[in-house]
Amino acid sequence: MSDSVRRRMIKERVISKAEEYWFMTDHALLRAAAAELFLNLLFCDDFFKEIVRTGTDKLKLWVLYSTEDDERLALASSAGFAILTESEEACKRIIDEMKSWPEILKDICMSGNIEIQRRGLIGIANMVQSSEKVACEIVASEIFRVLIAITKLKNKDREPAQKEARRALDAAIKWGIIRPTDREIYERNTGISTVSGE
């Protein structure tokens, strides 16, 4: 979809009509289609800013819908979550305004769908990189242990997710929130695992 089409859709007020479908819980296909449309519109600066701005709950919905059972909706929403977390303001709002953010982010991390997990971890890594405050909150939560566990997965299909989990942990190291162990430093420098049975 081109930028001119995106702008025309916004100008013609397509968003308010599509939002009705986005909120429907009894029409999975329409709901997923609306999420896919909005995902496309996130590449338009005006729409992106509207989602991120304080005073709207739309950002929360992107995060919440990433954990939905409907795979098509969760795929579109997790991609939106990854894109929206490129904004430092969005990252702060998720932590400040969503009381259950640790459970929601954990559910995204633990998704059985490889692509939803990867997209969710892109968002989490973006959050850790966004600010020291947000990084501290994530490291102080159970998400930190989940990130470490994901980096230890022995599944070739999960390597893209592992890369994002490592990116999140590396960002926490850069902030000075955590320090790598001697074992981790050795493994990174040599590429040799110190854990037996691998």
N, C-alpha and C positions, 0 to 999 in steps of 0.2 A: 504494500500500500504506500503510495507516495505522500509526501508532506502536504501537497495541495489537496489531496483527497481527505486527509486527516483534518486539515483546517476547515474544509467545507463541511465535513460531518459535524464538527464542533459548532460552526456557525449556524447550521441548519437545526441545531438542537436535537440531534440524534441521541445524544448521551442520556437525556432525561427519559426518553422512550426506552432505550436499551437497559437503563437501570432497573426498570420494572421487572425485566426478565432476570437480571442479575440477582434480585432478591427472592425470586420464586424458588421455593423448596420442593414444589410438586412437579416441576417440569425440568428435569435434569438436562435435556438437550438444549433448551432455550437458555438456561442458566450458564451452561458451559460456552455456548456461542457468544453470549454477552461478555463473558470473561475474556474470551479470545479477541473480541472486538476491542475491549478496553485495553488489553495487552498491546494491541497494535497502536492504539491511541497514546499509550505512554511515551511513545517516541516523539510526540508533539509537546513542546515545552510548556505550553499553556495548560494542557491536560495534566501533565506531570506535576506542575506546581499546584494545581487545584487539589490533587490527591494528597500531596505532602503538607499543604498548609494546615495550620492549627485550626481547630473548630469543625473539622469534618471527620467522620468515622470511616471513611472509605479506605484509608490506609490500613486500619484494623481488619477490614474485611479481606483485603488481599492476603494478609498473614493468616487469618482464620481459615479462609477457603483453601489454603495450601495443604491443610490436613483433612480435607473432605474425602469421603469414600469414593465419590465420583472422580475417576482418574483424569478424565478430560478437564474437568474444572480445576482439580488440584495441579495438573501440569501447567495450565495457563496462569493460575494464581501464584504458583511457586516461581514461575518466570517473572511475573510482575513483582513479587517480593524481592527477587534478586536485583531487578532494575531499580526499584524504589530505594533500596538500601544504599545506592550510590550517593544518596543525599544524607548528609550528616544530620539534618533536621529530622528526617524520617526515622533514622536510627534512634535518636533521642526520644522521639514520640513513642516508638514501640516500647521502649523500656519504661518510660514515665507513665504512659496511659493504659497499657495492657497489663493488668495485674497478673494474669496467668501466662505471661510471655515465656517463662522457663519451660512450662509443660508443653506449650504450643511448639516452641522451637525444638524441644526434644522429640516430639512426635514427627516433625519434619525431618530431623536428623535420622530417625529410625525408620523412615518410610521404606517399605518393601520395593517400591518402584525406584529403580536406579536413577532415573532422570529427575524425579521429584526430589530425591535425596541430594543429588548434585546441585540442583538449583537452590534448594534450601541452604545448603552449605556455602554456596556463593554469597547468599544474603547474610549469613551469619559471619562469614569472613569479612564482608564489607562492613558489618556492624562493628566488629572488633577493631578494624582499621580506622573507623570513623572518628573516634575520640577516646581518650584515656578513660573517661567516666563510663562510657558504654562498655568498653573492654573490661573494666573492673567488675561491672555488674555481671557480665557473662562469665568471666573467670570464677567469680564467687558462687556461681550457680552450678547445678548438676551438668549443665551443657559442657563445661570444661572437661569433665570426665568422659562424656560422650565423644567429644572431639578427639581425645587421646585414644579411646577405644577404636574409633573409625580409622585412625592412622595405622592401627595394628592389623586391620582386616587383611586376610589372605585370599582375596577374591579379585581376579583380574578385572572383572566388570565394574568393580567399585573403585578402581584407581582414580578416575576423575573426581569422585567424592573425597577420596583420601587427600588428593592434592589440595582441595579447598579447605579441608580440616587442618592440614599442615599450614596453609596460608593464614588461617585464623590463629593458630598457635604461634606462628612466627611473628604475627602482629602483636600478640600479647608480650612476646619476648622483647620486641622493639620498644614497646611502651615501658618496659622494665617491671611488668607485673609478675611475670614468671621468669625462671631461668632454666635453661636446658640442663639435664643431668650430664655427668661425664660420659655415661654410656650413650646418650643421645648424640652428643657431640662426636664421639668416636664413630658411631653408625653413620652419621651424616658425612663425615669427612672421608670415610673409607668405603661406604656403601655396603659394609658387611654387617649383618645382623648378629647381635650378641645373644639372642633368644634361641634356645635349642629347639630342634624339631622343625625348623623352617627350611 
